[in-house]
Structures are given as C-alpha cells and as structure tokens.
C-alpha cells in the first residue's frame, strides 16, 4: 500500500514526479538500467531508487536538479504546459580555466552518451568551422584553446602571454582531442557556407598582426588547417567519417543563405536536443519538445535550400573546397610576407 506523504516544501508533486521519471527513462540509453542510474546520480541505494520510481519516496528539488543537470532534461516541459517558455542549461566559463575544463568534459560526456544509442545523429548548422574540427590535431587544439581563453574568456593567466606550443595544459588538449575523436563516431549532417572557413583564418591572422603569434607558428597552424580540410574533403567524397563505416555517416551541404549562428540539432533515440551558440563558443542546451521541433524544421528547411556536396556531387564539391583552399593560401601569403 503506497505510503501517504505530507505536502512539504522542497518536494515534488507525485504526479509531476511520475512525469519526470517517464521523461528521464526515455532519455537514458536502452542499455542503462533506470534504477541503477538514479542510484548512481543521487548516491542512494538501488532500493531507494526503486522507491522513487514507484512514487513511494518523493524526489526532492535537489534530486531533480542533479538528474536534470546530467541529462539536460527540460524542466519547463516537466513542470508546466507553457509553450512560450523554454529552460536551457549551460556551463559557466567566465574567468576560470577550471570552468573551461568542465565545459570540454561536458561536450565529451554528451557525445559518449549519444554513442550509446543506435539511432543517433548530429545536424550542425556551421557559421564557422564546427567546434569538433577545432580539435582535429593537437596543434590546432593548442591554438584554439589559447585563443578562446585569452581573447574570449579573458582568463588572467593568458592576458600577457604570447602563443607557444604547450602553453595550454596537456589535460585540456587531451580532453578536447578526445572530443574530436568521439565526434567521428557519430553520424552527422553539416551545413556550411563559403565563409564558414574564414573565422578560424581570421583568428590566426589577427594574432599574427598583433604580434601574439610568430610567422613560423602561424604558417604551421595554417598547414594543419589545410590538412583538416583535406580530411573533411575525403569524408565528403565517401560520405563516411571513417573507412570502416558500413553506411553513409556524413553529409555536407553548401548554403548560400546567411546562417547567422552556429546551431546543433541532435537526435538521440526517441529524444532530441538543441544546442544554440552564444558567447562565441559556448552553447545553450534544451530538449524542450516544442523548441526542438522548431529547430528541426529550420534545419530541414536549410538543407532543402542548400546544395548537397558530399557523395556524387563532384563538380559542386570541387568548387566549394577550391574556395576554401584559396582562402588558406591567401592567409599563408600574408603571414609569410
């Protein structure tokens, strides 16, 4: 017989709790046990976890917060029926290298969770080179993490520093590079424009013009940049991220529409997520169904208006990548002059 509970502050109504548990169950990978995951996240026994699932023990607000934070569950969808209000989660980055490590680990954790689902895909609307490719090589990663921490996050330790190899802690380099390798295992569809490649080149050019990076380092970075584009071209030709992939895992589109933002739409089992770019490289995350549905509609509409340049589209692909190689060569000439 269910235990009768008194209404207390800091507790969750049992009807809402049942809805929350149902939502949570739909989000976790099929291979993960619901009770085991609740016990792990809340640091309680399996028996205590089952009591929460059955509604015999009420979840506290703090427990809901812990679960929602790990799995980015949209609380506005759980607690209300208002379609004009959306709750987002994000990682605070300002002025802290430790926060930045948390941010990188959060990206890696999301990708690993995604890879536990057979039905998974990333749709990336890329105003600039997708963040995952910024970690293509350890040298590109070194520069990108230095640039973000010095010029975007204003972390004090980097403000008077000039760029050198190894200036960023190795643990951050390793986490970021693992993010790139994990992304290679997720099927994706990316929408670029002819200007997508330019942001990264402008960052190298700006640091060179400002005396923060030497000509030799800038030249080497641009060489790494070109190798990265070679890799993306190869993937576009085969429509696969890896030679071992048994089906098409990569689609690349060229859009002539100005994108205006970086946006990621993710399908993960029966759940969807939207990641909206803000503050240069951070993102706001939600799995609010109405918001994700609108994001999907926008992404699909962009795909329809864009040119598919992966697979058999050899002429369009050649023209698109030739433009990128030209931009890299022009930047090389400037830093060597």
C-alpha positions in Angstrom: 0.0 0.0 0.0 1.5 3.4 -1.0 2.8 5.5 1.8 0.9 8.6 2.3 3.1 11.7 2.1 2.6 15.1 3.7 3.0 18.1 1.4 6.3 19.6 2.3 8.4 22.4 0.9 11.2 21.3 -1.3 9.4 18.2 -2.5 8.0 17.4 -6.0 4.3 16.6 -6.5 3.9 12.9 -7.2 2.0 13.4 -10.5 4.8 15.6 -11.7 7.4 13.1 -10.3 5.8 10.3 -12.4 6.0 12.5 -15.5 9.6 13.4 -14.7 10.6 9.7 -14.2 8.9 8.8 -17.5 10.8 11.6 -19.2 14.1 10.5 -17.7 13.5 6.9 -18.7 13.0 8.0 -22.3 16.3 9.9 -22.3 18.8 7.3 -20.9 20.4 4.8 -23.3 18.5 1.5 -23.6 21.5 -0.4 -22.1 21.3 1.6 -18.9 19.0 0.5 -16.1 16.7 3.2 -14.7 17.1 2.3 -11.1 20.9 1.9 -11.4 21.3 5.3 -13.0 19.1 7.0 -10.4 21.1 5.3 -7.6 24.3 6.4 -9.2 23.3 10.1 -9.8 21.7 10.6 -6.4 24.2 8.4 -4.5 21.4 6.3 -3.0 20.8 2.5 -2.8 19.0 0.6 -5.5 16.1 0.0 -3.1 15.8 3.8 -2.5 15.9 4.3 -6.3 13.0 1.9 -6.9 11.0 3.7 -4.2 11.4 6.9 -6.1 10.4 5.2 -9.3 7.3 3.8 -7.7 6.4 7.1 -6.1 6.7 5.8 -2.6 9.5 8.3 -1.9 9.2 11.8 -3.2 12.1 13.3 -5.2 13.5 16.5 -3.6 14.1 19.6 -5.7 17.8 19.0 -5.3 17.5 15.4 -6.7 15.5 16.7 -9.7 18.2 19.2 -10.2 21.0 16.6 -10.2 19.3 14.4 -12.7 18.3 17.3 -14.9 21.8 18.7 -14.9 23.4 15.5 -16.0 20.9 14.7 -18.8 19.8 18.2 -19.7 16.2 17.5 -19.1 13.9 20.4 -19.9 12.2 21.3 -16.6 9.7 23.7 -18.3 8.3 20.7 -20.2 8.0 18.7 -17.0 6.6 21.4 -14.7 4.4 23.4 -17.0 2.4 23.4 -20.2 3.6 26.8 -21.4 4.8 26.6 -24.9 6.4 30.0 -24.9 8.8 29.3 -22.1 12.0 27.3 -22.5 14.6 26.3 -20.0 18.2 26.0 -21.1 21.3 24.6 -19.4 24.9 25.8 -20.0 28.3 25.7 -18.4 29.6 29.0 -16.9 33.0 29.8 -18.5 34.0 33.3 -17.4 37.4 33.9 -15.9 38.1 30.3 -14.9 40.3 27.6 -16.5 38.6 25.0 -14.3 35.2 26.0 -15.7 36.7 25.6 -19.2 37.8 22.0 -18.3 34.2 21.3 -17.1 32.9 22.7 -20.4 35.1 20.4 -22.5 34.2 17.4 -20.4 30.5 18.3 -20.8 30.9 18.1 -24.6 32.7 14.8 -24.4 30.1 13.4 -22.0 27.3 14.3 -24.3 28.9 12.7 -27.3 29.7 9.5 -25.3 26.0 9.3 -24.1 24.9 9.8 -27.7 27.0 6.9 -28.9 25.1 4.6 -26.6 22.1 4.9 -28.9 21.8 3.1 -32.2 19.5 5.8 -33.6 21.7 8.9 -33.3 22.6 11.8 -35.5 24.0 15.4 -35.3 22.8 18.2 -37.6 25.3 21.0 -37.5 24.5 24.5 -39.0 28.0 25.9 -39.2 28.5 29.6 -39.4 32.2 28.8 -38.6 34.1 25.5 -38.7 32.3 23.1 -36.4 33.9 23.2 -32.9 34.8 19.5 -33.1 37.1 20.1 -36.0 38.9 22.8 -34.0 40.4 19.8 -32.1 41.4 17.9 -35.3 45.1 18.0 -34.3 46.8 18.7 -31.1 48.5 21.8 -32.5 45.2 23.2 -33.8 43.7 22.4 -30.4 46.6 24.1 -28.6 46.0 27.3 -30.5 42.2 27.3 -30.4 42.1 26.7 -26.6 44.7 29.5 -26.1 42.7 31.9 -28.3 39.4 31.3 -26.5 40.9 31.6 -23.1 42.9 34.7 -23.9 40.5 36.7 -26.1 37.0 35.3 -25.3 37.1 34.2 -21.7 39.7 36.7 -20.6 41.4 34.3 -18.2 44.0 36.3 -16.4 46.9 33.8 -16.8 46.8 34.2 -20.6 46.5 38.0 -20.9 50.1 38.8 -21.2 51.2 35.6 -22.9 52.3 35.1 -26.5 51.4 31.8 -28.2 53.8 28.9 -27.9 53.3 25.2 -28.3 52.5 23.6 -25.0 51.2 26.8 -23.4 47.8 25.2 -22.7 47.8 22.4 -20.1 48.1 19.0 -21.6 45.0 17.7 -19.9 42.8 20.2 -21.7 44.4 19.3 -25.0 43.8 15.6 -24.4 40.1 16.2 -23.5 39.5 18.4 -26.5 41.2 16.0 -28.9 39.1 13.1 -27.5 36.0 15.3 -28.3 37.1 15.3 -31.9 37.7 11.5 -32.0 34.3 10.9 -30.4 32.6 13.1 -33.0 34.0 10.9 -35.7 31.8 8.0 -34.4 28.6 10.0 -34.6 26.7 10.2 -38.0 26.3 13.9 -38.9 24.9 16.3 -41.4 26.6 19.6 -41.7 25.5 22.8 -43.4 28.4 25.2 -44.3 28.7 28.4 -46.4 31.6 29.7 -48.4 32.5 31.9 -45.4 32.5 29.1 -42.8 36.2 28.6 -43.1 37.1 32.3 -42.6 36.6 32.7 -38.9 39.5 30.4 -37.9 41.8 32.0 -40.5 40.9 35.5 -39.3 41.8 34.5 -35.7 45.3 33.3 -36.8 45.7 36.5 -39.0 44.7 38.7 -36.1 47.1 37.2 -33.6 49.9 37.4 -36.2 49.1 41.1 -36.9 49.0 41.7 -33.1 52.4 40.1 -32.5 50.9 37.3 -30.3 51.9 34.5 -32.7 55.1 34.2 -34.8 55.2 33.8 -38.6 56.6 30.3 -38.1 53.8 29.2 -35.8 51.1 30.9 -38.0 52.5 29.1 -41.0 52.5 25.7 -39.3 48.9 26.3 -38.0 47.7 27.1 -41.5 49.3 23.9 -42.7 47.4 22.0 -40.0 44.3 23.8 -41.1 44.8 22.6 -44.7 45.3 19.0 -43.6 42.0 19.3 -41.6 40.2 20.5 -44.8 41.8 17.6 -46.7 40.2 15.2 -44.2 36.8 16.8 -44.5 37.0 16.7 -48.3 37.9 13.0 -48.1 34.9 12.4 -45.9 32.6 14.3 -48.2 33.8 12.3 -51.2 33.0 9.0 -49.5 30.0 10.2 -47.4 31.7 8.5 -44.5 33.5 9.7 -41.4 35.6 6.5 -41.2 36.7 4.0 -43.8 35.3 1.2 -41.6 31.7 2.8 -41.6 29.3 0.3 -43.3 26.8 3.0 -44.3 26.8 6.7 -45.1 27.7 8.7 -41.9 28.5 12.1 -43.3 26.5 14.6 -45.4 27.9 18.1 -46.2 25.8 20.9 -47.7 26.7 24.3 -49.1 24.2 27.0 -48.2 24.0 30.3 -50.0 21.7 31.6 -47.2 23.5 33.6 -44.4 23.2 31.3 -41.4 23.6 33.9 -38.7 24.5 31.4 -35.9 26.0 28.1 -35.1 23.3 25.6 -34.2 23.3 21.9 -33.4 20.2 19.7 -33.5 20.7 16.2 -32.1 18.6 13.0 -32.4 19.3 10.5 -29.6 16.9 7.6 -29.6 13.5 9.0 -29.1 14.8 12.2 -27.6 16.0 15.4 -29.4 18.3 18.2 -28.2 19.0 21.7 -29.5 22.3 23.5 -28.8 22.3 27.2 -29.6 25.5 29.1 -29.8 26.2 32.1 -27.6 29.3 34.0 -26.3 31.4 32.8 -29.3 31.9 29.1 -28.3 29.5 28.3 -25.5 26.0 26.9 -26.1 22.6 26.8 -24.5 21.1 23.3 -24.4 17.5 22.2 -24.2 15.4 19.1 -25.0 12.1 21.1 -24.9 10.0 19.2 -27.5 8.4 22.3 -29.0 11.7 24.2 -29.3 13.5 21.1 -30.8 10.6 20.6 -33.2 11.0 24.2 -34.4 14.8 23.8 -34.6 14.4 20.6 -36.7 12.0 22.4 -39.1 14.6 25.2 -39.5 17.5 22.8 -40.1 15.5 20.7 -42.6 14.4 23.8 -44.4 18.0 24.9 -44.7 19.0 21.5 -46.1 16.3 21.8 -48.8 17.6 25.2 -49.8 21.3 24.1 -49.8 23.4 22.1 -52.3 24.5 18.6 -51.2 28.2 18.5 -52.0 29.0 15.1 -50.4 28.7 11.8 -52.3 28.3 12.2 -56.1 28.2 16.0 -56.3 31.8 16.1 -57.6 31.6 19.5 -59.5 30.0 21.4 -56.7 32.3 19.8 -54.1 35.4 20.8 -56.2 34.3 24.4 -56.5 33.4 24.7 -52.8 36.7 23.2 -51.5 38.7 25.2 -54.0 37.4 28.3 -52.5 38.5 27.2 -49.0 42.0 26.2 -50.2 42.3 29.6 -51.8 41.4 31.4 -48.6 44.0 29.4 -46.7 46.7 30.1 -49.3 45.9 33.8 -49.2 46.3 33.8 -45.4 49.6 31.9 -45.8 50.9 34.6 -48.1 50.0 37.3 -45.6 51.7 35.7 -42.6 54.8 34.9 -44.7 55.1 38.4 -46.1 
